[in-house]
Amino acid sequence: MSDDQGRVDLEAMRVGYGAGIPPNVGVGDRAAGADGVRDNLDPSWLHGDPPWLDLFNLWLREGIEARIPEPNAMVVATVDADGMPSTRTVLCKGADRSGIVFYTGYDSDKAHHLDANPVASVTFPWIALERQVHFRGRVHKVDRAETEHYWQRRPRGSQLGAVASDQSKPIDSRIDLERKAAEAAQRFGDDPIPAPDDWGGFRLVPDSVEFWQGRANRLHNRALATLVDGRWQVTRLQP
């Protein structure tokens, strides 16, 4: 079999962002991106305290209205004790002026990474709208009351799954995993399921937030909010 047979030509792939000659100076981007917005993202869109929150909430709501699958899905990047990076997609379960929250097992790989290096980045890849938002900052565990409050709002099946799974640990088969979940369901019956002691939330407290908007000819718009000496500074970045 040829090495080329069945291989995708990644170099030739072009999705969205328009084509042709970049516009003349001052003309702007006449070809709206897939977000349907002809206005170019500008640093002035980031305002308030913190300056990223209102625009993030707006873009999140517009992602929901556009029926993007899992609009609260985000890619979380951590670094282990040896400096090896790792990424995975998790669901954001909180976003306010204090930061970005997600939940996991405290004995999971990502939790061990955060114990060793309590910093992370998260990316919301709203590709269908040609938008992304990137957060970077330090991470700490949420308090137990916040974890308990969220746990009570989880579907019972998700609670059982969290109880049954030794997250990130090996298991011999899918059947073994399903058996563990069934045993957990039988053990609790109709009783309330308490949040496991080794399960809870993390909050990323951002010191930088970047908004990205796809535009024609790869002249994308990027606006960066950075916390410097306790004050937010906003600037435009070249693509």
N, C-alpha and C positions, 0 to 999 in steps of 0.2 A: 504494500500500500504506500502511495506517495505521502511524504510528510505534509504536503499541502492539502491532501484530500480531507474535506470536512472542516478545514480550519477557517475561522472567521477572519476576514480582512479588517482588522481593527484600525489600521492606519487610514483606511478609506472611509471609515464610519463618520457621518456627519448628522447629528440630530439637533434640529432646531437652530436657533441663533442666527438664522438668515444666511445670505450668501451674497457675493458680489463685492463691489468696490466700497470701502468705507466712505461714509458721507463726508462732504466738505466741512471745513471748520465752521461752526456756528449753525449748521443745518440740523444737527442732532440725529437721533435714531428714528427714522421714519417707520422702520419695520418693527412693530411691537413684538415682543417676545411671546412665548406661550402663556405667560401670565396675563396676557390681554391688556396690559397697562402700557400705554404709550409714554407715560412719564418716566424719566430716568431716575432711579434711586439716587438720592442726594444726601449728603451728611446732615442737611437741615431737617431731614425726616426723623432724626434721632434727637429727641428732646425730652425733658422731664427729668425725674430723679427716681431711679436711674434712667438714662436716656434710651436704653435699649428696650425697656419693658413694653411701652405702648405699641411700638412697631412690631415687636415679636408677637404680641397678642393679636394684632390686626392680621398679620400674615398667617398665624395659626388658624384664626377664624375663617379666613378666606380659603385656606387649605381644606378645612372641614366642609365649607360650602361647595367647594369644587369636587368633593367626594374622593379626595386622595386616600388611598388605602393607608390605614394606620397613620394619620397625620401627626400623632404624638410620638411616633417612632424616631429614635435618635441613635446614632452610632457613638458609642462610648469608647474612648481610647485610654488605656492605663499602661503603666510601665512597672514591670516586676522588679524584685530586689537586684537582679542581675542586669537591669537596664534594657530588657527585651520588651518591646511594645506589643500590645494586644488590643484588638478591637472586637466589638460585638454590638448587635442592635438590641436595645432595650426600649421600654416604653416610659416616657416622661409622665410622672404622676404629680407633678407640682411645678409651677413656674410663677414666681412673684419676685418682689424686690430683694428678697433674701437669697434667691438662687434657683437652681434647677434640681428637682428631686426625682430619684428613682429608687426602686426596692429590689433586694436580692438576698440570697443567703449569705450570712456573714462568714461562712466557711467556703464560699465559692472562690474561684480563681481571681475574679475582679476584686473581691473584698480583700484577699491576701495582698494583691498588688497595691491596693489603696492603704493597707496597713504599712507597707514598706515605703511607698511613695504617695503621700496623700494629695496628689494632683491628678487632674484629668482634663480631657477635652471632650466635648460632645458636639455632634453635627446633626442638624435637622435637614435631611436631603429631600426637599420638596421638588424633585426633578421635573415632575409634570407641569409645574408652574415656573420652571427655570429660576428657582430660588433656593438659597441655602442660608442657614444661620449657624455660626460656629461660636461656641463658648469655650473658654479656657479659664482655669482657676484652681484653687485649693478645694479639697473635699473633706467633709466630716460627716459622721453619723448623725442622723436626726435623733431627737430625744424619743424615749420609749413611748410617751403619750401620743406623739404624732404617728409613730408606727402602729400602735394599737388602733388609733382612729381610722387609719387607712385600711388596716387588716379587716375591720368589721364591714367595710364597703366592698371587699373583694367577693366575687362569686364563690359559693361553697366549693365548687369543683377546683377552682384555683387555690383555695385554702388547702384542700386535700392534696393537691399536687405539690404544693410547697412543703407540706408536712412529710409526704412520702419520699421526696427526692433528696438524696445526699448530693447537692448540686456540685457539678464538675467532677464527681468521682466516677470511676469506671463501673459498668454493670454488664453482665454477660449477654442479656438479650432484652428485646422489647417486652417479651412476655414477663420477664422478671420485674420490669418497671411497672407494668400494669398490675401485677400481683401485689406489689407494694402499695399501690394506690388503692386497690380493693381492700387490702388488710386495714389501711388507715380508715377507709369509709366504714368498715365493719366495727372498728374499735370505737369510733365516735358515735356511731348510730345517728340519732337525731339531736345529740347534744351539741352545744356550741363548740367550735374548734378554736382553741386559744392560739394566738400568734406564737410560733416557736421562739425560744430564747435566742437562737442563732440565725434569726431572720429579721431584716429591718431595712430602713432607708438610709440613703446617702444624699447629701446636699452638696452640689457644686456651687461654690460662691465665686462668681465670675470676676476676673480682673480685666478681661478683654472679651468683647462680643463683636463679631463681624457679620454684616449682612451682605449677601451676594445676590446679584440679579443678572441673569443671562441676557446679553444683547447681541445684535448682529455683528458678524465678522470678529467675534471674540473680543469686542471692545466692551467687556462686561463692566458692570458697576459694582464697586466694593466700598462700603462705609464701615469704618472701624471705630468702636468706642473703647477706650482704654482708661483704666483707673490708675491715676498717677498722684501719689501723695494725698490720697483721700478725695481727689476730684476727678471727674470724668472728662476726658478730652476726646473729641470726635474729629476724624479726618477721613479724607478720601484716599483710597489706594488704587494704584494702577493694576490692571488685570494681569 
